[in-house]
Amino acid sequence: MLMMPLDLNLHEKFHIRTGALPSDTDYYDVSSREDVARLLEKFSGVVGSTRDVVTGSLFVKRYCALLAGAVYAYLHLGTALNISPGNLKLELSGGGSLRFHLKVLEHPELTGAALDRHEKIRRYATHLYTENAIPLFGHIIALTGIQETTLWATLSYLLAYWKKEWTRTLEGERLQAFWADYAQLTVGADGSCFSCVINPLTAEFPVFQAPDDPDIKIMLRSKCCLNYCAGKGQYCYTCPGLTDEARVQRYKEVHG
């Protein structure tokens, strides 16, 4: 199979790698609940979490970079990534981030397939959510007790954040095509992709104005990620549980 050069954004922003695995690193199989349990135990120590539900939330917060990267690859590169468990290994860095190692980059059944655009996107959405996100989320829910709605809210927020970044340089027909494909692949995907009647991805989030720049609007999360329960106990300034005063104070602490 033809191997494409790895896009720099996939590597740097979404921590996606391809090719041979280094031999001196531990890797984890997301299809194995035992492997996921071992990874969560190690992850909890790295991020300083003493509660299973916190570990589950923060782990999925990092795992969702893979799904966002897969959406980016399709919308910007026209590449359907193969994130199947048999093609994917997870690596935990010393800082608590996840790296995603793909044996091959492209999905063999969606690369060069004679499908119309809508059918290809539908099948890719099924690959991302039905075949991969839902099984992994199932492991996390069973092992940590985290609520499923929190996991989908985490993914929703990350996709909404990157959506804004991805459209900054697009205009005209390219922008219209992006919105159409983005909608079908995310918030407009059929509920069957998520094994439910209603698509659980959230399209819109409330915003607050950055205190130092009236032109900057920052999205607020719909669900707390529980970051304040781990490590140094710091709240995100995007946390829905903060008061306006506390949010501004936390924002100033982070941005100086």
Residue pairs with C-beta under 8 A, 6 or more apart in sequence:
1 104
1 106
1 108
1 111
2 106
3 18
3 19
3 104
3 105
4 77
4 79
4 105
4 106
6 16
6 17
6 18
6 105
7 73
7 76
7 77
9 69
9 72
9 76
10 16
10 69
10 72
10 73
11 17
13 65
13 69
14 65
14 66
14 68
14 69
14 72
14 100
15 65
15 66
15 69
15 97
15 98
15 99
15 100
16 66
16 69
16 81
16 99
16 100
16 102
17 99
17 100
17 101
17 102
18 101
18 102
18 103
18 104
18 105
21 27
21 89
21 101
25 91
26 91
26 92
27 89
27 90
27 91
27 101
28 35
28 36
28 38
28 39
28 89
28 90
28 91
28 92
29 35
29 85
29 89
29 90
30 36
30 85
30 88
30 90
30 132
30 135
30 136
30 139
31 85
31 86
31 135
33 139
33 142
33 143
36 136
36 139
36 140
36 143
37 139
37 143
39 59
39 90
39 92
40 52
40 55
40 56
40 59
40 140
40 143
40 144
42 92
43 49
43 55
43 58
43 59
43 92
43 96
44 50
44 52
44 55
46 92
46 94
46 95
46 96
47 55
47 58
47 96
47 230
47 231
48 230
48 231
48 232
49 55
49 58
49 229
49 230
49 231
50 230
51 229
52 143
52 144
52 145
52 146
53 144
53 145
53 146
53 226
54 226
54 229
54 230
55 144
55 230
56 140
56 141
56 143
56 144
56 145
56 146
56 151
57 144
57 146
57 150
57 151
57 154
57 225
57 226
58 96
58 225
58 226
58 227
58 230
59 98
59 140
59 144
60 137
60 140
60 146
60 150
60 151
60 154
60 155
61 154
61 158
61 225
61 227
62 96
62 97
62 98
63 90
63 98
63 136
64 154
64 155
64 158
65 98
65 100
65 158
66 83
66 88
66 98
66 100
67 83
67 128
67 132
67 133
67 155
67 158
67 159
68 155
68 158
68 159
68 162
69 81
69 100
70 81
70 83
70 128
71 128
71 159
71 162
71 182
71 185
71 186
72 162
72 166
73 79
73 80
73 81
74 80
74 81
74 121
74 124
74 181
74 185
75 166
75 178
75 181
75 182
75 185
76 166
79 105
79 106
79 111
80 106
80 107
80 110
80 111
80 120
80 124
80 127
81 102
81 105
81 106
81 107
82 102
82 104
82 105
82 106
82 107
82 108
83 100
83 102
83 127
83 128
83 132
84 107
84 127
84 131
84 132
85 132
85 135
87 102
87 103
87 104
88 100
88 101
88 102
88 103
89 100
89 101
89 103
90 98
90 99
90 100
90 101
91 98
91 99
91 100
91 101
92 98
92 99
93 99
107 124
107 127
109 123
110 120
110 123
110 124
110 127
113 120
115 123
117 181
118 184
121 181
121 184
121 185
122 184
122 189
122 190
122 193
124 185
125 184
125 185
125 189
125 190
125 193
126 193
128 185
128 193
129 189
129 193
129 194
130 192
130 193
130 194
130 195
133 155
134 194
134 195
137 148
137 151
140 146
140 151
141 147
141 148
141 151
148 200
149 200
149 223
150 223
150 225
152 194
152 200
152 201
152 202
153 202
153 221
153 222
153 223
154 223
154 225
155 201
156 187
156 200
156 201
156 202
156 203
156 205
156 222
157 202
157 205
157 219
157 221
157 222
157 238
159 186
159 187
159 201
160 202
160 203
160 204
160 205
160 219
161 219
163 182
166 178
166 182
167 175
167 178
167 179
170 178
186 201
187 199
187 201
187 202
187 203
188 199
189 199
189 201
190 199
191 197
191 198
191 199
193 199
194 200
194 201
202 222
205 219
205 220
205 221
205 222
206 219
206 220
207 217
207 218
207 219
207 220
208 217
208 218
208 220
208 244
208 247
209 216
209 217
209 218
210 216
210 217
210 218
210 251
211 248
211 251
211 252
212 252
212 255
218 237
218 238
218 251
219 238
220 238
220 239
220 240
221 236
221 238
221 239
221 240
222 240
223 240
224 239
224 240
224 241
225 236
225 239
227 234
227 235
227 236
227 239
228 234
228 235
228 236
228 239
234 250
235 241
235 242
235 246
235 250
236 250
237 247
237 250
237 251
237 254
239 247
242 250
